[in-house]
Amino acid sequence: MKSKFNSHTILYIDDQVDVYQSLVILLERDNFNVLTARSFNEARTHLQKHIDLILLDVKLPGIDGWEICRRLKSGIHTAHIPVIFMTVCNEEDEIQACFEVGGADYVNKNINANELLARVKTQLRMAEVINKEKSERKLLSVALNNMLDMVMVIDKDGEILLANLAAENYFNQNINSMNIYSLAKEQKELCGLPIIEKVLSSHEAINQIVTQDAEVRDITVLPIRSADGQDIEALFVMNRDVSDEREMEAQIRQAQKMASVGRLAGGIAHDLNNILGGMVGYLSLVKAKTSPNDSTFPMIEQIENASERATDVISKLMEFSSVQDIRITDVDLNNEITKLLILFKSSIKKDVLIERRLQDRLPKVRCDESQVKQLLMNICHAASNSLPDGGVLQIATSTESNPERDDLENGLYVCIEIASDITISIENQHEYVDGYQLPENAGLGLAIVRDIVHDYNGGFYIEKQSDSNLTFTVYLPVEDNEISDEVDEVTVRDHILVIDDEPFILQMIEDCFEMLGYHGFFASNGKQGLDLYRKNRHKIGLIVLDLIMPGMSGEEVFDEIMIIDKDQKILIASAFDITQKSTLMKTADFLKKPFKLNDLQDKIEKLLHHVENSNY
């Protein structure tokens, strides 16, 4: 049977190795790997290898065994090796000297073979236990020192038995073996002392949030009990600064409150908008039927002006509740940039020079004009922040077909490039690119830019072109507005299906249709609207669809209609944001509520008679 120590190596140092060859044979028979040396000089070569135990003679020529042991115990790589002294002498002074220089054991060379093996194995077991404890202690030390929280172990009298690096950094000194009470008074850090005293008196763990000056700290004190669990031998103390977390929690609570207010405002705005929609529509009807020479006509105009102001108020309320009205139109980006720079010049330093390179005949893009203004302003603001000492801000527009960007589909895009000299350090570039930690909330601004661009299926990129240049690039897709000259013969579809859950709005639109000469079907919910569409599909050329309805939503109705006929023309009539609905933006047109009679008529004429007009 093989010994469990068969992988261990023993170094035997004795100037009379040949005489004690039987001892070597004994160890090797028990599957130990034995190396021999007649002196310390010979032993040095073996000590460069892994040695588990040393058998050392005391009486050696030149350097004796005691001096060899001293040197071994002072060496970084050999101090852990157990040394068993072997000699024929039994004098008490010599035996005592063996232990004083660091020897683990002492045996007489005439010892019984089995006893020698037992002593060797005992020392190896002890060494394994010690080495394991050292490894665990080292691992624990590394773990504690990598913690951001302060960790200490103190005895009942307050002496610090262990402290990690975070604790030493906090107190700005090595605090091991110091007294926590004296240290706290010296540093005026008294907030944790009452907790320690409570744990000592109650024998129960305590976790408590305490505030001192501007800091909020989370302090945990745990009792370390004796083996029988009756007494407290020491305390484990963990102290964490949670000031930033508390501030963040407060911000989140405030944000949740604002979100609740926003949802409430959004609901109120929706109800008011429906009421106002009917009023504005009927007012348009009354105005259309009233002669400008009538004495009531100026009064009607005053009411119309008041309704426009009410519309603006509701629009602001929707902006506050993040239910923004979106008006998708063909936007000239060159024109928007020119108008923006007139305003932007007054808000930047005079030593920042603005250069423009705008492509002539730049294609228009289908988007919301107010969002484009916000997009351009946020990027220019972020770019100018990188020029605290002045520099050049370059703004360029161009068209690019099938840009080499992994996240963009093939097609024609308008490209906006805004470049500035960069003064932030290389280490902080990732913060800039990720949109965080920018001055004056520019990081949030760039996050808004990213969301706007992605809603239009475009791309937004921030790239460092050189050591002194940072470029913000926006791609917005250009829609193909070409209409085929070949028009299939189709059945005349001159009816309009209106789907809206607000009876007041339905009645107003029906009255408008009667005045304008349109034929219509009217449904007060999504299911009823789909039933009417399936029965009268051959007659319906246009669907006017509300988005927010109980039961089946407008978006669900839209999806069902697209399954039936993907070419069906749909006009979304809503006050709610549709930029998050990329499918709606691509396929449907949009009319913002509340709308006037002429707004509705213009949209219907554009959509319902689009094919006929394209032949002229």
C-alpha positions, -999 to 999 in steps of 0.1 A, spaced: 0 0 0 14 34 -10 19 60 16 -2 92 13 31 111 15 45 95 -17 47 129 -34 67 145 -7 104 153 -10 128 151 20 162 167 20 187 148 42 218 169 51 246 148 68 283 146 62 281 109 69 253 99 45 270 67 35 270 56 72 232 62 74 223 49 40 198 25 57 178 56 68 175 68 32 164 33 21 138 33 49 123 66 37 123 56 0 107 23 9 78 44 23 76 62 -11 93 94 0 115 111 -26 149 116 -7 176 141 -17 210 140 1 237 166 8 270 165 28 271 202 35 251 235 32 269 243 -1 257 210 -16 222 215 -2 218 249 -19 212 233 -53 184 211 -39 169 240 -21 160 256 -54 135 227 -58 104 220 -39 113 206 -5 87 194 20 109 185 50 146 187 60 164 161 81 195 180 94 226 168 113 239 191 140 276 184 137 287 194 102 321 207 90 321 244 83 286 257 89 269 236 116 233 225 116 221 253 139 235 280 116 220 263 86 186 262 103 189 300 112 196 308 75 167 286 63 142 302 87 153 337 76 149 329 39 116 339 21 114 306 2 126 282 29 112 296 62 81 274 59 100 241 56 99 220 88 134 210 101 140 178 122 174 178 138 193 144 139 223 138 162 238 111 185 241 137 213 215 139 240 228 168 260 200 192 271 217 224 260 222 211 224 186 199 223 173 233 235 195 251 209 178 230 181 144 244 190 157 280 196 170 283 160 136 272 146 137 234 146 104 216 145 116 184 162 147 166 175 155 128 172 185 107 180 201 89 151 196 56 169 158 61 169 135 33 160 127 33 123 89 33 128 91 61 153 112 82 129 86 76 101 59 86 125 76 119 135 83 127 98 47 122 89 35 142 119 56 172 108 44 169 73 8 169 84 14 199 106 31 217 78 1 210 55 -23 224 81 -1 255 86 3 261 49 -34 257 43 -42 282 70 -17 306 56 -32 303 21 -67 308 35 -55 338 56 -39 353 25 -70 348 4 -91 364 31 -67 393 33 -69 398 -4 -107 397 -4 -110 421 25 -85 446 10 -105 446 -23 -137 455 -5 -148 491 -8 -165 489 26 -145 494 58 -141 461 77 -127 457 112 -125 430 139 -122 443 174 -121 427 208 -144 435 237 -121 462 249 -120 479 215 -86 468 204 -85 465 166 -74 429 158 -79 432 120 -86 461 96 -88 461 58 -73 486 34 -105 506 31 -105 512 69 -68 522 69 -74 546 40 -104 561 58 -85 568 89 -54 576 69 -31 554 90 -24 518 100 -50 511 127 -42 475 135 -37 471 173 -51 505 180 -81 511 202 -113 519 184 -126 542 211 -94 563 212 -92 564 174 -128 575 170 -124 603 195 -92 614 179 -107 615 144 -141 627 157 -158 597 142 -182 588 170 -212 577 150 -205 540 153 -195 538 190 -231 536 204 -238 507 180 -208 488 192 -218 493 229 -254 481 221 -241 449 206 -218 442 236 -247 447 260 -274 429 240 -253 402 224 -274 407 192 -263 419 157 -273 454 148 -275 471 114 -282 508 115 -281 538 92 -264 568 109 -257 603 97 -227 624 106 -222 657 89 -230 653 52 -223 615 53 -248 587 55 -232 555 67 -246 519 69 -230 503 100 -233 466 107 -219 451 140 -219 413 145 -209 395 176 -182 368 172 -191 342 199 -171 317 219 -173 280 210 -201 274 235 -220 305 222 -223 321 256 -197 348 255 -186 375 229 -150 371 221 -148 399 194 -170 420 171 -171 422 133 -177 457 122 -186 468 86 -189 505 78 -202 516 44 -207 551 30 -242 551 14 -245 589 9 -245 585 -29 -270 556 -27 -293 576 -5 -291 606 -28 -299 583 -58 -328 568 -39 -342 602 -32 -338 611 -69 -356 579 -79 -384 586 -54 -387 621 -68 -387 607 -104 -415 583 -94 -435 611 -80 -430 632 -112 -439 601 -132 -471 598 -113 -479 634 -118 -469 630 -154 -494 601 -159 -521 621 -142 -513 651 -164 -513 628 -194 -547 614 -186 -562 649 -179 -546 662 -211 -562 633 -231 -596 640 -218 -593 678 -223 -579 672 -258 -610 652 -268 -633 679 -255 -613 706 -272 -612 685 -304 -650 686 -307 -651 723 -298 -624 732 -324 -641 711 -351 -675 725 -345 -661 760 -344 -646 755 -378 -680 744 -391 -697 774 -376 -670 797 -391 -673 781 -425 -711 787 -425 -708 823 -413 -702 851 -437 -672 874 -429 -697 903 -431 -718 888 -403 -716 907 -370 -708 875 -352 -678 867 -373 -653 887 -352 -666 869 -321 -661 835 -338 -625 845 -345 -620 855 -309 -633 821 -298 -610 805 -323 -580 824 -309 -589 813 -274 -591 777 -286 -557 779 -301 -543 792 -268 -560 763 -250 -544 739 -276 -510 753 -267 -516 748 -230 -526 712 -235 -496 707 -257 -473 720 -229 -491 697 -205 -485 667 -228 -448 677 -231 -446 676 -193 -462 642 -192 -440 630 -220 -470 626 -242 -458 649 -268 -476 657 -300 -456 647 -331 -460 664 -365 -443 644 -392 -434 666 -421 -407 670 -448 -379 688 -430 -351 707 -447 -321 700 -424 -300 728 -440 -327 753 -431 -330 740 -396 -292 742 -391 -291 777 -404 -319 788 -380 -303 770 -351 -269 786 -355 -284 821 -353 -296 813 -318 -267 791 -308 -240 817 -315 -254 838 -287 -250 810 -262 -214 800 -268 -181 817 -262 -168 842 -286 -136 823 -291 -154 794 -307 -156 797 -345 -184 780 -363 -178 766 -398 -206 753 -421 -203 730 -451 -239 724 -461 -246 703 -493 -268 721 -519 -301 705 -528 -300 683 -497 -330 659 -497 -357 665 -471 -363 639 -444 -396 628 -429 -395 637 -392 -408 660 -366 -393 695 -368 -392 701 -331 -373 669 -325 -348 679 -352 -342 712 -334 -337 694 -301 -313 669 -318 -292 696 -333 -291 717 -302 -281 688 -279 -252 678 -302 -239 713 -307 -241 719 -269 -221 687 -262 -196 695 -289 -190 731 -276 -184 718 -241 -152 702 -254 -139 736 -263 -135 755 -230 -104 773 -243 -119 780 -277 -116 763 -311 -135 754 -342 -170 738 -344 -176 723 -378 -211 714 -391 -215 696 -424 -244 679 -442 -242 654 -471 -260 625 -486 -247 589 -484 -259 558 -501 -256 525 -483 -233 537 -455 -209 512 -442 -225 509 -407 -234 475 -394 -267 487 -378 -280 506 -408 -301 491 -436 -291 499 -472 -306 530 -487 -301 568 -491 -294 588 -459 -288 624 -450 -256 627 -430 -250 654 -404 -215 657 -390 -207 680 -361 -170 680 -352 -150 699 -325 -115 700 -311 -114 677 -281 -98 686 -248 -109 657 -226 -82 632 -216 -79 598 -233 -88 580 -201 -122 598 -200 -131 594 -236 -153 563 -229 -174 585 -205 -179 610 -233 -188 584 -259 -211 566 -235 -229 599 -229 -222 600 -192 -205 625 -168 -206 653 -194 -207 689 -181 -241 706 -179 -262 675 -185 -248 670 -220 -247 632 -214 -285 632 -209 -288 653 -241 -269 628 -261 -290 600 -248 -321 619 -260 -304 623 -294 -297 586 -296 -334 578 -289 -347 603 -314 -324 590 -342 -332 554 -335 -369 561 -336 -365 572 -372 -344 541 -380 -312 562 -383 -278 560 -367 -259 581 -341 -222 577 -336 -195 595 -316 -160 589 -329 -125 602 -321 -110 611 -355 -76 622 -341 -60 634 -309 -77 667 -311 -110 660 -329 -143 645 -318 -170 639 -344 -208 634 -338 -224 618 -368 -262 614 -374 -277 594 -403 -314 599 -411 -331 579 -439 -345 596 -470 -378 581 -481 -383 571 -517 -411 594 -528 -411 583 -564 -445 571 -576 -448 546 -604 -463 560 -637 -481 527 -641 -514 529 -622 -535 498 -621 -572 501 -627 -589 500 -594 -623 502 -580 -634 537 -568 -630 537 -530 -644 571 -519 -657 562 -484 -639 571 -452 -640 549 -421 -637 568 -389 -628 549 -357 -628 569 -324 -642 561 -289 -652 597 -282 -689 602 -294 -684 640 -294 -655 636 -319 -674 611 -341 -704 634 -343 -682 664 -351 -664 645 -379 -697 632 -393 -710 668 -395 -678 679 -412 -682 651 -438 -717 662 -445 -706 698 -451 -676 687 -472 -695 661 -492 -676 630 -480 -692 596 -475 -684 579 -442 -687 549 -419 -684 556 -382 -673 532 -354 -670 539 -316 -645 511 -309 -618 490 -326 -638 458 -330 -668 476 -345 -644 494 -369 -628 461 -381 -663 446 -387 -673 477 -408 -640 475 -427 -644 438 -436 -679 443 -448 -672 475 -468 -635 471 -477 -642 476 -514 -657 511 -507 -633 524 -481 -604 545 -495 -592 560 -462 -594 551 -425 -592 579 -398 -580 561 -367 -577 571 -330 -548 554 -311 -560 554 -275 -592 534 -272 -605 510 -245 -606 474 -254 -589 470 -288 -563 498 -292 -558 518 -324 -524 501 -329 -540 467 -327 -566 478 -353 -538 491 -375 -520 457 -374 -552 438 -383 -559 461 -412 -523 458 -425 -528 420 -425 -560 424 -446 -546 450 -470 -510 464 -465 -518 492 -490 -548 506 -471 -544 543 -465 -547 552 -428 -547 586 -411 -537 585 -374 -557 612 -356 -542 616 -321 -525 639 -297 -501 612 -286 -465 605 -296 -462 581 -325 -424 583 -328 -420 551 -308 -443 534 -333 -419 530 -362 -444 509 -383 -471 536 -379 -446 563 -389 -436 545 -421 -471 534 -432 -496 559 -419 -500 597 -421 -507 618 -390 -531 645 -380 -527 661 -346 -557 665 -323 -574 689 -320 -578 698 -356 -597 723 -376 -620 717 -406 -595 728 -432 -567 706 -416 -589 675 -419 -599 684 -454 -563 689 -465 -553 655 -452 -583 637 -467 -577 654 -501 -540 644 -500 -546 608 -491 -580 599 -506 -572 614 -540 -535 608 -542 -536 583 -571 -558 605 -592 -536 636 -587 -504 617 -595 -516 613 -631 -517 650 -639 
